[in-house]
Amino acid sequence: MSAEAPTAHSRMPRRRSRTVKSNRTQILLFSILTLVLTAVVVWGGRTLLRNSETLVFAVGDTMGPEARFAARLATVLKNNSSRLRLKIVPNSDNAKALSQFDRKEANLAILRTDARIPPRARSIAILEHDLLLLISPSGKKIKSIAELKKKKIAVVADSESGAALVRNILELSDTPEAAARVQMAPPASTFDQLFASGFGAVVKIAHASQIVKDKSYEQYARRGGFTLNAIESAKAIARKYPAISEETVATGMLSASPVLPAEDVDTIGLEWLLVAQSKLSTTTVSELARIIYENKAELALPDGFASKIEPAETDKDAFIVAHPGAAEYINDEIKSFVERYSDLMYVALAALSIIGSIFAAIYTKVTRVAPEKASQLATAILDIGERMEFANSLDALDELQDELERILRGVVIGLRDGTISSDGLDTFKLGYEFVRDEITLRREHLKRHAAQDHAQDDKVVVVKTAQSA
């Protein structure tokens, strides 16, 4: 007995099953391809945004505080996975480093405010303060600058610039007599030795962080070997010479036991600044400032240099104006990610929209399933509007309202699933809002007429009651 040949109806389920499987495979491949495309776009965006930038940092001697701070900063940037990198270029001294910075051969440098300031230097942070300590023999107080001018002065400082600074403050000319009156102290000289050799005053210029750690002041204080003098005209000097800052030697700063000074002493000083080229981008300097201010402990040197990093002066009348990027961070005016990269995001969204449209077209072509246009559903919306005229009760209006909301919900789900295209969405939205408002007006109309009918019924009842009485 021969087997019966399959009919058309028996072949249809198999054919439909194969079609469904084929569509599912195509949808899966399309989804995988979309994910790959998204990953490529995200990777490209991250690469573009986090493209590393190398900054040239000009420093002095490799053993100096500037070079050692730069090395620490380079390590901190690396440990924080910053896009910024440092190329440290050493010089024989810091003056040559500033010359390199002035020639635009470096992006960053460190300077003390009494140095020759490059015109394009903009401040990022205050790394250190140098204090000027005016010291005289025990019991011999120096009361004024005029009195100090009459004395032979020894300057204890790291370089000859210290003696030049003192001569400038005292307004002494560059004559042999002035040079003899203000001299650099011999290396390793003690206060006792300098006073014994005929100096009437010693001016020591040192980092504030080093002064705090120096135990020799406490030893001198216990022997009663010197007097720390205030500079009474510190404010006037700071006003006259913008490179000089008004400073304070805090109580007990030199010695805790005995307490020296016994009370705050006014003096003057200089600041060490980290500076950047004025043309360096705001984004770059803002990120650099953030790393510096958030990692102060890691940037401090063992000898104390940069142990108390302070914000740069952001006032427009500052001696060295703050870089706009540093000012943004200090004043908490940093732009958000959206604000900073809005243009790039618009381009990316436009690109993704184009790519998405292309893939949607490919998907439609491959699967041969054309999504329904949103504008086609406007007919169903208008049909509800026509039927609304015959709705003479609130219950009928509620049914129409529910039907309208079902259509809207279906469109939202269809837009999400891709079964409905956004083509004509504005038309659908206009029709939906029109019918929704008409239903609201119709509802108010019915309520108003129902209230009038109820009022008339109440009057009739009142009349009948009166007649019966």
VENKAGI-V793177 format. One record per pair of residues at least 4 apart in sequence whose ideal C-beta (glycine too) atoms are under 6 Angstrom apart, sorted by the first residue. I is the first residue (numbers start at 0). J is the second residue. Records with the same first field share a line. If there is no record, write none. Layout:
I=J, J
This chain:
5=9, 10
10=14
11=15
22=366
25=365, 366
29=362
45=49
49=82
51=82, 84
52=82, 83
53=84, 86
54=85, 106, 107
55=86, 88, 105, 106
56=69, 85, 87, 107
57=88, 96, 99, 100, 105, 108
58=65, 66, 69, 89, 96
59=63, 65, 90, 92, 93, 96
61=66, 89
64=68, 304
65=93, 109
66=89
67=300
68=305
69=87
71=298
73=85
75=294, 297
76=81, 83
79=290
81=290
90=95, 96
91=95
96=108
97=108, 110
99=104, 105
100=105, 108, 117
101=117
106=276, 279
107=275
108=274
109=273
110=114, 272
111=269, 271
112=242, 269, 270
113=164, 242, 269
116=120
119=276, 277
120=274
121=275, 277, 320, 322
122=272, 274, 311, 319, 321
123=273, 275, 288, 311, 322, 325
124=273, 291, 308, 311
125=270, 272, 309
126=271, 273, 305, 308
127=206, 271, 304, 305
128=207, 268, 270
129=204, 206, 268, 269
130=207, 246, 268
131=204, 266, 267, 268
132=203
133=202, 228, 230
134=201, 225
135=139, 141, 200, 226, 228
136=194
137=223, 224, 225, 226
140=226
141=146, 147, 228
142=146
144=232
148=169
150=199, 200
151=180, 198, 199
152=181, 200, 202
153=184, 193, 198, 201
154=161, 162, 165, 183, 202
155=184, 203
156=161, 204
161=204
162=181, 183
165=181, 202
166=171, 177, 181
171=177
172=177
184=188, 193
188=192, 193
190=201, 225
193=198, 201
205=209, 210
208=303, 306
209=303
212=303
216=253, 254
217=254
219=224, 225
220=254, 257, 259
227=260
229=264, 265
230=266, 267
232=236
233=245, 265, 266, 267
234=245
236=243, 267
237=243, 244, 245
241=318
243=267
244=268, 270
246=266, 267, 268
247=263
248=252, 260, 264, 266
249=263
250=262, 263
251=255, 258
253=259
254=259
260=264
275=279, 284, 322
279=283, 284
281=285, 323, 324
284=322, 324, 325
285=324, 327, 328, 333
288=325, 328
289=293, 328
290=294
294=298
295=308
298=305
299=305, 306
300=304, 305
310=329
311=321, 325
312=317
313=321, 326, 329
321=325, 326
325=329
326=330
327=332, 333
328=333
334=338, 339
337=341
340=344
351=355
362=366
370=417, 418, 419, 420
371=375, 419
372=420, 422, 423
373=410, 419, 423, 424, 427
374=423, 426
376=427
377=426, 427, 430
379=406
380=430, 431, 434
381=430
383=399, 402, 403, 434
384=434, 437
387=399, 441
390=395, 396, 399
393=445
396=438, 442
400=438
409=413
410=419
413=418, 419
414=419
